[in-house]
Amino acid sequence: MLAVEGLESAYGDSRILFGIDLTVGAGEAVTLLGRNGMGKTTTINSIFGLLKPRGGRVLIDGEDVTGREPHVIAQRGLGLVPEGRQVFPNLSVEENLIATHRTTADRKRWTLAAIYALFPRLQERRRNMGNQLSGGEQQMLAIGRALMTNPRLVVLDEATEGLAPLIREEIWSCLRRIKEEGEAILVIDKNVDALARFADRHVVIEKGRVVWSGTTKDLEETADIKERYLHV
């Protein structure tokens, strides 16, 4: 569904990505791993058109969308949970969700009721403003807001960064449920063990290059990958 081929990106004169390749199939969960500053967020921003690539291609269902405007790429079925959550602070929980709601002829799964079933806490706080939520609640809202676009692929940048352990487990549980319902997922996070419980494949980035990729079984059998590139 998503194919990234030879992606190159830079901020000014500073090149960050040097030929990134990755794919995500329909219903598949793929992780993007690596230490801080290795190019993971830059890869996501380049996929979504938030940063215009200097080279390579981004394909959605075979269509070249490289460097297109972010709303055009989102309309092709990609939903983003950005780093830092970026909820609308002066809108209520429910208004945040309604603001991004979109359906297509074949994508109608995610409604307010479905989001509240996935995250009951959001229903309890539905009248609260975005800036009145805890960090964990804001992350739930950011995930719910992305799902309300009824995407075929949900992309999460730092899915559980800075969250308490119990909240992290709740987020992982919800991501597993999303995958079980057929959604494709591309996720960045540092909690490799939690990711391995539901992800199909993993891509490791080091200094803007893919240095390893493989299945969860491959990752578990290759201990030096964690030691060399993930500091686990």
N, C-alpha and C positions, 0 to 999 in steps of 0.2 A: 504493500500500500504506500509506504514511504520509502524512498531510496535517496540516499545522499551519496554523491559520487565526486570524489576528489575535491571536496570543499575547501576553499582557501579564503581567509578573511583577515582583516587588519583594522587597527584603530590608528588612523593617520599613517605614519611611517612604520609603526610597530606591527609586524606580522604576527598573528596569533595562531591561525590554523594553517596547516601545511598538508592538504590533501586528505581530509577526513572522509572515510567511507563507512556507512552503516545503513541497515535496512530494518524496517519493522513491517511484519506481515499482519494481515487481518486477524484480530483476536489475540495477538502475541504481546507478551510483556518483555521489554528489552531495557536494560539498564545502561547508563553512561557513567562510568566510574573514573576516578582519578583524584589526585590530591588537589588542593586549592590552587587556582591560577594556571591550570593545565589546559584550559580552553573549553570546558564543558558548557558553561553559560554562553560563551561566544558561539558555540555550535548551535545551541537552541535559538539564540537571537538571529543567527544567519538563516536558519530554517524558516523562521517566521517572518523574515523580511525586515526585522527591526534593525538589522545591520546588513548592508548590501555586500554580498560576497564579492571577492576579487577574482574568483575562479571556481570551477567545478559546477555541479548542478544539484538542484533539489527537485525531485520528481514525486508527484502525488498521483497514484494510479497511472503512471507513465507520462503524465503531463508535466512539462518543464515549467515550474513556478519560481525559478531562481530570481531573487531580488524583487519579486512582485510586492505590491503593497500588503501590509499585514492583514487587512480585512479581506483581501482577495484570497490569501492563503487560508485564513480561518474558514472562509466559506467553502473551501474544498474539503472540510471535515476535520480540521485540527483545532483542538482546544488547549489553551495554555494556562497552567497554574504557575505564575511567575515567581521568581525569587523575591522574597520580601512580602509576598501575598498581595499587596497593592489593592486591598478592598477600598471601596468608596467610603470614606470616613463619615460623611454627612448624610448617607442614605441608610435606611434600616436594613436589617438582614434580608427581609422579604423584597425590598426595593432593589438591593444588590442583585438578587437572583432574577427578578423580573426583567431587570435592565438588559440582561444578556440572553434572554430566552429566544430560541429560534428553533423552528422545526422544518423538516423537509418531508417529502412524500414518504420516504422510507426511514426517517429518523424522528420518532416521536416519543421515545422511551422516557426521556427525562423531563419531568414536570415538577412543579412545586411539591406535590404530594410525594413523588418519588424521591426527591432530595430530602424531604423531611423524614421519610422512612429510612433513608440511608444514614442521616445525621439527626436523630431526634433532638439533640441539643439545640440545633438551629431553629427548630420549630418552637422550642421553649423561649428562645431569644429573638424571635422573628420581628419584634417591635423595637429592639435595641439598635442603636446606630453602630455602624462599622467600627468606630473608634471606642466603643464601649465594650468590645469583646476582648477576651483573653487571646494570647497568641495562638493557642490551639483552636479556639473557636474561629479566629480569623482564617486559619488554614483550612478548616472545614468549609468555611464560606467560600474561600478561593477555589477549592475543588468543586463545590456545588455550583458556583458561577460558571466554571468551565464546562461542567456537564450540562448545564442548561442551554448551551449552544447545540446540544445533541451531536457531539463530534463522533467520528469513527476512531480517532486517535487522541488520547489525552496525554499531554506532555507536562511533567511536573519537574520544576527546577528547585532542588533542595526541598524535598517533600516533607521532611520532619526536622529541619534544622532549628535548634534552639527550643524544642518542645520537651516537656516532661516525659519520662518513660511511659507512663500510662497513656498519655495522649498519643505518643508515637505508635503504641500498639493499636490504639483505636484507628489511627490513620491507615496502618498496614492492613488491618482487618477489612476496612472499607475498600482499599485498593484490590484486595483479593476478591471481594464480592463484585467489584466493577469488572474485573477480568473474567470471572465466572459467568457474567452476563454478556460476554462477548465483545467487550470494549478492548481495543488495543491500547497499550500503555508504553510510553517512553519516560523513564524516571531517572533523575539524578538524586543521589543521596549518599551519605557516608556509611550508613548502617548496612554493610554488605551481608551480614548474616540474615537480617530481616528481608532484604531484597531477594536473597537466594531461595527463600521459602515460597515465592510465587512467580519469580521471573523465569522466562524461558532461556534467554541469552543475555550475555554481558559484553560490553565493549569498553576497553580500558584505554584512556588517553593519557599521553605523557608529552608535555611540551608541544601541544597542537598536532600530535600524530597518533594514530591508532597503533598501539604496541601489542595488543592482544585482543582476541575475541573468541568466544566459545559459549558452550552451554553451562548451566549450573553444575552439572556433573564434572565437566572439564575444569571449572574453577575450583571445585572442592578437591580435585585430584592434582591441582597445580599450586601447591602452597607458596612457592616462591613468587608467584604473581602478586599475591597480597603483600608479601614482605617488600618486594621491589618497588611496586607502583602505588600501593594503597596505604602503606604504613599500618597494616592490621596485625 
